């Protein structure tokens, strides 16, 4: 199930309080689940190395974070390349920790994330729910880093246990000048960077766990993709039961209002255009992937990834009609058509 790295795509849109799609369900008591998430501040230890004693500092760092250090220096910021000598590697590390622009970025991260107690508390709460629903699964080790804007969150093999890396430089706030980093890079478009903040950090960390848990969709029809993504949102909702839907969907207030008031119109459009069984990737991309708005032909003001929200609604109905099903059984059910039929889904409005 585990890959060396499972990178989570950079996501969308702002924070607005809204009731959960499952606001009537009972939230389980997890007070007896004894776990405590600890956030390993790798970036602080790395940039605290004395530039006059880099070799000693790296030895201490790699002893403290053996798997993560190897990953970081070979894949994230590849300062250790192939047959490079140890002296070349140490020279590269010294260059990194003394480079003024990087030092400025580190200082910014230290200011924004001077205290991560709230985030640690939220992660502990979420992974208690995770342990409740998936009791056989271990909770991951959490590491923070600076990736020079390369990644947001990712999963890796941390000595036979899941590890998750969180790049703090990708969560500095929607007002941080990300667009100036690379004006031509669409990954820094405003509709994406508006969620590069603390409010979405826990959600995007959980995405790494959930993506690995659910795996890849079976089938390339829109129906297959939307049910697959609906499963992930369903699980996320249960791991963050008190979090607004707008965070889970990364929607604005206006977008959240739109999907909740235009469900019937959206479903009618899917049926009229026979979109459920569409396999053309270009035609369905904006319905399931990050996009500022839905593709042409959709009702006015429809947000991007609206099919994922619809998939979540269908999965919710499916699980309500099959109350004895576990989340493992939901994941194992790969037949999207069967889930749709069994859900007896009908739009609310």
WOJOZI-V323531 format. One record per residue. N is the residue number from 1. SS is DSSP state (helix for helix, strand for strand, loop for the rest). OMEGA is omega in radians with two decimals (* if undefined). D_CENTER is the distance of its C-alpha to the mean C-alpha in whole Angstrom. Layout:
{{N | SS | OMEGA | D_CENTER} {N | SS | OMEGA | D_CENTER}}
This chain:
{{1 | loop | -3.02 | 18} {2 | loop | 2.92 | 16} {3 | loop | 3.08 | 16} {4 | loop | 3.10 | 17} {5 | strand | 3.01 | 13} {6 | strand | -3.06 | 10} {7 | strand | -3.11 | 9} {8 | loop | -3.14 | 6} {9 | loop | 3.08 | 7} {10 | loop | -2.92 | 8} {11 | loop | -3.01 | 8} {12 | loop | 2.46 | 10} {13 | loop | -2.60 | 13} {14 | loop | -2.99 | 14} {15 | loop | 3.05 | 15} {16 | loop | -3.10 | 18} {17 | loop | 3.12 | 19} {18 | loop | -3.12 | 20} {19 | loop | 3.12 | 21} {20 | loop | 3.06 | 18} {21 | loop | -3.11 | 19} {22 | loop | -3.00 | 21} {23 | loop | -3.13 | 22} {24 | loop | -3.08 | 25} {25 | loop | 3.14 | 24} {26 | loop | 3.11 | 25} {27 | loop | -3.08 | 22} {28 | loop | 3.08 | 23} {29 | loop | -3.12 | 25} {30 | loop | -3.06 | 23} {31 | loop | -3.13 | 25} {32 | loop | 3.12 | 27} {33 | loop | -2.98 | 24} {34 | loop | 3.00 | 24} {35 | loop | 3.08 | 21} {36 | loop | 3.11 | 20} {37 | loop | 3.03 | 17} {38 | loop | 3.13 | 19} {39 | strand | 3.12 | 17} {40 | strand | -3.07 | 19} {41 | strand | -3.11 | 19} {42 | helix | -3.06 | 20} {43 | helix | 3.12 | 20} {44 | helix | 3.12 | 23} {45 | helix | 3.13 | 25} {46 | helix | -3.04 | 25} {47 | helix | 3.00 | 26} {48 | loop | 3.14 | 29} {49 | loop | 3.08 | 30} {50 | loop | -3.09 | 34} {51 | loop | 3.08 | 34} {52 | loop | -3.13 | 38} {53 | loop | -3.05 | 37} {54 | helix | -3.09 | 34} {55 | helix | 3.12 | 35} {56 | helix | 3.14 | 35} {57 | helix | 3.12 | 32} {58 | helix | 3.09 | 30} {59 | helix | 3.12 | 32} {60 | helix | -3.14 | 31} {61 | helix | -3.10 | 27} {62 | helix | 3.05 | 27} {63 | helix | -3.12 | 29} {64 | helix | -3.09 | 26} {65 | loop | -3.01 | 23} {66 | helix | -3.10 | 24} {67 | helix | -3.08 | 22} {68 | helix | 3.11 | 19} {69 | helix | 3.13 | 22} {70 | helix | 3.11 | 23} {71 | helix | -3.07 | 20} {72 | helix | -3.03 | 19} {73 | helix | 3.09 | 23} {74 | helix | -3.06 | 23} {75 | helix | -3.06 | 20} {76 | helix | 2.97 | 18} {77 | loop | -2.96 | 21} {78 | loop | 3.09 | 23} {79 | loop | 3.09 | 26} {80 | loop | -3.00 | 28} {81 | loop | 2.99 | 29} {82 | loop | -3.05 | 31} {83 | loop | 3.10 | 34} {84 | loop | 3.08 | 34} {85 | loop | 3.08 | 36} {86 | helix | -3.12 | 35} {87 | helix | 3.10 | 37} {88 | helix | 3.11 | 35} {89 | helix | -3.14 | 32} {90 | helix | 3.08 | 33} {91 | helix | 3.12 | 34} {92 | helix | 3.13 | 31} {93 | helix | 3.12 | 29} {94 | helix | 3.10 | 32} {95 | helix | 3.13 | 31} {96 | helix | -3.00 | 28} {97 | helix | 3.10 | 28} {98 | helix | -3.11 | 31} {99 | loop | -2.99 | 30} {100 | helix | 3.13 | 30} {101 | helix | 3.11 | 27} {102 | helix | 3.09 | 25} {103 | helix | 3.10 | 27} {104 | helix | 3.11 | 26} {105 | helix | 3.09 | 23} {106 | helix | 3.13 | 23} {107 | helix | 3.12 | 25} {108 | helix | 3.13 | 22} {109 | helix | 3.13 | 20} {110 | helix | 3.09 | 22} {111 | helix | -3.10 | 23} {112 | helix | -3.09 | 20} {113 | loop | 3.10 | 19} {114 | loop | 3.12 | 22} {115 | loop | -3.13 | 21} {116 | loop | -3.11 | 18} {117 | helix | -3.14 | 20} {118 | helix | -3.14 | 18} {119 | helix | 3.10 | 15} {120 | helix | 3.10 | 16} {121 | helix | 3.12 | 18} {122 | helix | 3.12 | 15} {123 | helix | 3.12 | 13} {124 | helix | 3.11 | 16} {125 | helix | -3.11 | 17} {126 | helix | -3.11 | 13} {127 | helix | 2.94 | 14} {128 | helix | 3.06 | 18} {129 | helix | 3.09 | 17} {130 | helix | -3.14 | 15} {131 | helix | 3.10 | 18} {132 | helix | -3.09 | 20} {133 | helix | -3.13 | 19} {134 | loop | -2.99 | 19} {135 | loop | -3.12 | 21} {136 | loop | -3.06 | 22} {137 | loop | 3.05 | 19} {138 | loop | 3.02 | 18} {139 | loop | -3.05 | 16} {140 | loop | 2.92 | 14} {141 | strand | -3.05 | 16} {142 | strand | 3.13 | 14} {143 | strand | 2.99 | 15} {144 | strand | -3.08 | 15} {145 | strand | 2.93 | 16} {146 | loop | -3.06 | 17} {147 | loop | -3.05 | 16} {148 | loop | 3.06 | 18} {149 | loop | -3.09 | 16} {150 | loop | -3.07 | 15} {151 | loop | 3.07 | 11} {152 | loop | 3.00 | 8} {153 | strand | 3.12 | 6} {154 | strand | 3.14 | 8} {155 | strand | 3.09 | 10} {156 | strand | -3.14 | 14} {157 | strand | -3.08 | 17} {158 | loop | -3.12 | 19} {159 | loop | 3.09 | 22} {160 | loop | 3.03 | 21} {161 | loop | 3.08 | 19} {162 | strand | 2.95 | 15} {163 | strand | 3.09 | 14} {164 | strand | 3.05 | 11} {165 | strand | 3.12 | 11} {166 | strand | 3.12 | 10} {167 | strand | -3.06 | 12} {168 | helix | 3.13 | 13} {169 | helix | 3.07 | 15} {170 | helix | 3.12 | 12} {171 | loop | -3.04 | 12} {172 | loop | 3.08 | 16} {173 | loop | -3.08 | 16} {174 | loop | 3.12 | 17} {175 | loop | 3.10 | 20} {176 | loop | -3.02 | 20} {177 | loop | 3.14 | 22} {178 | helix | -3.09 | 19} {179 | helix | -3.13 | 21} {180 | helix | -3.13 | 24} {181 | loop | 3.12 | 22} {182 | loop | -3.05 | 22} {183 | loop | -3.11 | 24} {184 | loop | -3.07 | 24} {185 | loop | -3.11 | 20} {186 | helix | 3.09 | 18} {187 | helix | 3.13 | 15} {188 | helix | 3.06 | 16} {189 | loop | -3.07 | 18} {190 | helix | -3.09 | 18} {191 | helix | 3.07 | 16} {192 | helix | -3.03 | 13} {193 | helix | 3.11 | 14} {194 | loop | 3.08 | 15} {195 | loop | 3.10 | 11} {196 | loop | -3.04 | 11} {197 | loop | -3.12 | 12} {198 | helix | -3.06 | 13} {199 | helix | -3.11 | 12} {200 | helix | -3.04 | 9} {201 | helix | -3.11 | 8} {202 | helix | 3.12 | 8} {203 | helix | -3.09 | 6} {204 | helix | 3.01 | 3} {205 | helix | 3.10 | 5} {206 | helix | 3.09 | 6} {207 | helix | -3.13 | 3} {208 | helix | 3.11 | 5} {209 | helix | -3.06 | 8} {210 | helix | 3.11 | 8} {211 | helix | 3.12 | 8} {212 | helix | -3.11 | 11} {213 | helix | -3.04 | 13} {214 | helix | 3.14 | 13} {215 | loop | -3.10 | 14} {216 | loop | -3.14 | 15} {217 | loop | 3.05 | 17} {218 | loop | -3.10 | 21} {219 | loop | -3.09 | 22} {220 | loop | 3.03 | 22} {221 | loop | 3.06 | 23} {222 | helix | 3.13 | 21} {223 | helix | 3.13 | 22} {224 | helix | -3.09 | 20} {225 | helix | -3.07 | 17} {226 | helix | 3.08 | 17} {227 | helix | 3.09 | 18} {228 | helix | 3.13 | 15} {229 | helix | 3.05 | 12} {230 | helix | 3.05 | 14} {231 | helix | -3.11 | 14} {232 | helix | 3.10 | 10} {233 | helix | 3.11 | 11} {234 | helix | 3.11 | 14} {235 | helix | 3.12 | 13} {236 | helix | 3.14 | 10} {237 | helix | 3.14 | 13} {238 | helix | 3.08 | 15} {239 | helix | 3.13 | 13} {240 | loop | -2.99 | 13} {241 | loop | -3.10 | 16} {242 | loop | -3.11 | 17} {243 | loop | 3.14 | 15} {244 | loop | 3.09 | 16} {245 | helix | -3.12 | 14} {246 | helix | 3.07 | 14} {247 | helix | -3.10 | 11} {248 | helix | -3.13 | 10} {249 | helix | -3.06 | 11} {250 | loop | -3.13 | 10} {251 | loop | 2.99 | 14} {252 | loop | 3.05 | 17} {253 | helix | -3.10 | 20} {254 | helix | 3.13 | 22} {255 | helix | 3.11 | 20} {256 | helix | 3.09 | 19} {257 | helix | -3.07 | 23} {258 | helix | -3.08 | 23} {259 | helix | -3.12 | 21} {260 | helix | -3.13 | 23} {261 | helix | -3.09 | 26} {262 | loop | -3.13 | 26} {263 | helix | -3.11 | 25} {264 | helix | 3.13 | 28} {265 | helix | 3.14 | 29} {266 | helix | 3.14 | 26} {267 | helix | 3.11 | 27} {268 | helix | 3.11 | 30} {269 | helix | 3.12 | 29} {270 | helix | -3.11 | 27} {271 | helix | -3.10 | 30} {272 | helix | -3.11 | 32} {273 | loop | -3.13 | 31} {274 | loop | -3.07 | 30} {275 | helix | -3.07 | 27} {276 | helix | -3.06 | 25} {277 | helix | 3.08 | 27} {278 | loop | 3.13 | 26} {279 | loop | 3.12 | 25} {280 | loop | -3.04 | 26} {281 | helix | -3.12 | 22} {282 | helix | -3.11 | 23} {283 | helix | -3.06 | 24} {284 | helix | -3.03 | 21} {285 | helix | -3.07 | 18} {286 | helix | 3.10 | 18} {287 | helix | -3.08 | 18} {288 | helix | -3.09 | 15} {289 | loop | 3.11 | 13} {290 | loop | -3.11 | 12} {291 | loop | 3.13 | 16} {292 | loop | 3.11 | 18} {293 | loop | 3.14 | 20} {294 | loop | -3.10 | 21} {295 | loop | 3.07 | 23} {296 | loop | -3.12 | 27} {297 | loop | 3.07 | 29} {298 | loop | 3.09 | 26} {299 | loop | -3.13 | 28} {300 | loop | 3.07 | 28} {301 | loop | 3.08 | 25} {302 | loop | -3.13 | 23} {303 | loop | 3.02 | 19} {304 | loop | 3.10 | 17} {305 | loop | -3.12 | 15} {306 | helix | 3.12 | 17} {307 | helix | 3.10 | 18} {308 | helix | 3.08 | 15} {309 | helix | 3.11 | 16} {310 | helix | 3.09 | 19} {311 | helix | 3.09 | 18} {312 | helix | 3.11 | 16} {313 | helix | -3.13 | 20} {314 | helix | 3.13 | 21} {315 | helix | 3.07 | 20} {316 | helix | -3.13 | 20} {317 | helix | 3.12 | 24} {318 | helix | -3.11 | 24} {319 | helix | 3.07 | 23} {320 | helix | 3.13 | 26} {321 | helix | 3.12 | 28} {322 | loop | -2.96 | 28} {323 | loop | -3.13 | 27} {324 | loop | 3.13 | 28} {325 | loop | 3.06 | 25} {326 | loop | 3.09 | 23} {327 | helix | 3.06 | 19} {328 | helix | 3.12 | 20} {329 | helix | 3.06 | 22} {330 | helix | 3.14 | 20} {331 | helix | -3.08 | 18} {332 | helix | 3.13 | 21} {333 | loop | -3.04 | 23} {334 | loop | -3.08 | 22} {335 | loop | -3.10 | 25} {336 | helix | 3.13 | 23} {337 | helix | 3.12 | 26} {338 | helix | 3.12 | 27} {339 | helix | 3.13 | 24} {340 | helix | -3.10 | 25} {341 | helix | -3.10 | 29} {342 | helix | -3.13 | 29} {343 | helix | -3.04 | 27} {344 | loop | -3.04 | 30} {345 | loop | 2.99 | 27} {346 | loop | 3.13 | 29} {347 | loop | -3.09 | 27} {348 | loop | -3.08 | 28} {349 | loop | * | 30}}
